[in-house]
């Protein structure tokens, strides 16, 4: 890509629109402003609507003076593509255009994309100067739509990690992005029938893995603490005084509570997904009810700690441990 580049495309609502890109993108901004293009809140430039008669020819001449190249995209404006796709998806979606004029801005995006497919690879190896997001205003799911590098018509769609699971870079549970055709109806069908179900399954697997890891760690730490209690000694066989045992117990309970907050974050949605309308195994319903009650108790305690004033450490430990022990600790 040239040091300064202006990419033109056609918008259904605005006509010709322009996006500045390249390491020296301010040169492109200067050329666009000099040509009386107007910049919107998303960073997209539009031909003036005041009838001043600015033309693409004027822009090309200005760009040449400011060492910026002008290119015409073979695709429609990415904002239109995202809006048309969103309008045919189930639910309510909000769309937004994002500009990555400087290459480092694109690099900043990489850690936040939760993908094990072509989109994730493209963001790391191909230049993508702009994209669009589609956000489900009810569920909170956020998708990223980009033009597929090296192809004239196709798009790629993937997702950002859901709230609470943001550290998704390189996650083996991440869903795979899919290729979309340039036709909104067919693209929406692919997203609704293929991508979103796989995304939800990936979220479920990730939540399950996060909870299993936390409970496994708590179990391991509990076993170490229990061995100290039973033996009256540290792991190096040094005698353990009553005061030291009390301190070790408090540290174990405090650490277990902090770890258990991950369960509090993810368990409600996990339980809802696992709760069947009916089951031939009644014990499943009993177990899920016990786990739901434990999470509710933990949430109430957490609310008191955060918003209800001070909860004495001794009381917090006494209330937290029965909640933690309700959960199975074996993976």
N, C-alpha and C positions, 0 to 999 in steps of 0.2 A: 504494500500500500504506500502511496506517495506520502511525503511528509505532511502535506495538507491536502485534503480531499473534500469535495462537495458531492454528495450522492443525492440525485434527484429521483423522485418517484411521484406517482399520481394518487391523490387522495380524493375519494368520492365527494367529500364535503368541501375541501379547500382547494382542489385543483392541484397545481404543482407544489410539492413540498420539498424541503432540502434538509439534509443532516450533515454536519461537519464532522470530519474524522481525521485521524493521523496525529503523529507526535507533535506537529506544529499546527494543530487544529485552530488556534487563535487567528492564524492567517485566513483560514476559511471563514471564520466568524466576521472578520473585518470586511472581506469581499461581499459577504451576504448583507451585512449592514449597509455598506456603501451602495449596494444595489436596491436598497429599500425593502429587502425581505424582512418580515417581522417574526420575531422569536416568541413561541408560546411557553407556557409554564413547564412543559416537558422537554424543552430544548429543541423542538422541531421548528424550522423556519418555513414561513408561508409567504406567497406572493401578496403584496399589499392589496387590501380590499377597497382602497379609496380612489381607485381609478387613475392612478398616477401613470399607468402605462409601462411600468417596469417589465422587461422581457428577459427570457433566458439568455438572449444574446448579450444584453447588458451585463448579466451575471458572469458569463464566460469572459467577457472583456475585463471585468473587474478582477475576476479570479486570476487571470493571467498576470495582471499587474502585481498581485499579492502572492504570486508563486503557489497558487492552489489549482489543482486539477479538478475538472468537472466530469462526472460520470452519470449516466442515466440508467437506473435500475430497470431490469426487465420485469420486475414484479410490481404489484400494487403496494401502496403504503402499508407497512407492517401494522399500523394502528387499525386500518380497515380490516385486515385479515383477522386480527384478534377480536375485534368487535363482532364480525360476522360469525366467527366460531363460537364466541360466548353466547350469542343470541340463540343458538340452537342446542346448547348444552342444558341438561336438566338442572333446575335450581336457578339461583340468581348470582350472576358473576359481574365483577367490576374489572375493567381493562385499563391498562396504563402502558405508555411507551417509555422505554428507558434507553438513554443514549450512552454509549461507551466510547466517546471520541478518542480518548487516549488509551493505548493498549493496556496500561496498568489498571485502568478502571475495570476492564474485562477480567483481569487477573484477580481483582478483589472479589469478583463474583464467584469464582471457582469453588471456594470452600463452602459456600452456602447451597450449592446445587446438590440435590440428593439423587444421584443417578449412577447407574452401572452400565450405561449404554453409550450410544453414539453422541448424544448431547454432551455428556460429561467429557468425552474425549475431544470433541470439537472445541469446547470452551478452552481447553488447554493447548490445543495445537493450531487452531484456525483463527483468523481475525474475524470477529463478529462485532461490528460497530454499533449495532442497535438490536433491540429485542422488544418483546411485549410480555407483560404479565397478565394472567387471568386469575382473579381471586374469588373464590366462593364466599360470598358475604355471610353465609350461615355457618358452613362447616370450617371456614378458614383455610381450606386448601389453596395453595398458590402454585400455579403452573407457569412455566417459562416457555414462550414460543419464539423460535428463531428461524430464519431462512436457512435451509440446509446447505452447508458449504459445498461447492463443487457441483451443484445441481441447479437447473434453471427454474424449477417450479415448486419442488417439495419444501416442506417445513419439518422441523423437529420440535417435539413437545416433551418436556420433562417437568420435574417438580422441585420445589424447595423442601427441605426437611420440615415436618410439622412442628408446631410450638412445643417446646420441651424436649425435642430431639434434634436440636439445631446442629450438633456436632456430627453431621452425617457424611462428611467427606471420606471417601474410601470405605464406607460401610458396606459389608457384604450383603446386608438385607435390602439395600437400596433397589428400587424398581428400575426397570430398563425403559429409557425414553423410546418413543416410537416415531416413525416417519408418517407425516400427514400429507395428503394430496392438497392441491390448491382450491378444492371445492368445499365450501363450508359445510354442506350437508354430510358429505362422506367423511370429512375430517371430524365433525362432531360425533358421528356414529362411532368412529374409531376410538375417540377419547372416552366416550361414555361406556362403550361395551368392552374395550380392551384395556385402555390405560388406567382409568380410575379404579376398576376392580383390582388390578394388580398393585396399584398404589396403596389401596386400603389394606390389602393382604400384607404388603411390606410394612406398613405402619404397625399392624398387629404383631408381626414377627419381631419387629424392632422393640416394641413395648414389652413383649414377652421376654426377649433376651435381656433387656435392661433390668427387669424385675428379677429374673432368675439369677443374674450376676450379683445383684445387691443381696438377695437372700442367701446366696451361696457364701458371700463374704461374711455376712453376719453369722451364719452357722459356723464358719471356720473360726471366727474370733470368739464365738461363744464356747466352742470346744476348747480353745486355748485357755480361756478364762476358767472354765469348769475344771480343767485339769489342775490349774493353780489352786482352786478352792479345795479339791479333793486331796491334793498332796501337801498343801500348806507350804509349797516352795515355788520359787521362780523356775523358769525353764532350765536354768543352769544349776539347779538343785540348791540354790541359796535359800535359807529359811525365810518365810514370808510372815511378817508381823501382822497383827490384827489391823493396825493403822494402814499398813501398806496394802493389805487385801481390800480394805474399804476404798482406798484411793483407786486401786486397779478396777474395782467394780464400778465406781462412778465413771471412770474414763471409758470403760467398755460400754456402759449404758448410754453415755453421751454420744460416743461415736456411732453406736448402733442406731440411735435416733436420727442422727444426721444422714446416715446412709438410707434409712427407711423413708425419708422424705421423697426419694425417687419412686417408691411404691405408691405413696400418697398422690404423686403427680399423675402416674400412668394407670393405676389399678382401676379407677372407676370406668374408664372407657373400655378397658380390657374385659372387665366383668360384664359390662353391658353386651359386648360382642359375643361373649361365651354363654350368656344366659339363654337357654332354649325356651320356646313357648311351652313345650312339654318334653318330658324325658322319661324313658323306661327305667331310669336309675334315680329314684327319689333322693338318694344320698347326695347326688350332685347339687340339687336345689338347696339342700340343707347346708352344704359346704359353701356354696356361693353366698348364701344369706349370712353365714358367719363371717366370711371375708368382707362382704359389704358393710356389715356392722363394725368390723374392726377399722376399716378405712374411714367410716363416718366418725368413729371415736378419735382417730388420729387427726382428721380434719378439724374437729372441734377443738382439740388440744392445740393444734397449730394456730388456729384463729385466736385463741386466748393468748398464746405466746406473742403473736404478731400485733394484735389489735386491742386485747383486753387488759393490758397492763402486765405487770410482772407475775410470772408463775414461778414459785420457788423451785430451784433445781431438784430438790428431793421429791417434791410433788410431781414434777414433770417426769422424772425417772420412774416413779411408782405407777403413773398412769400410762406411760409409753410402753413399758415392757410387756404387759399382757396383750397389748395390741400387736406388737411385733411377733410375739410367740404364737399368735393365732395363725400366722401364715406358715405354710410348709416351707422348710428350709432345704429340702433335698431337690436337686435339679431333675 
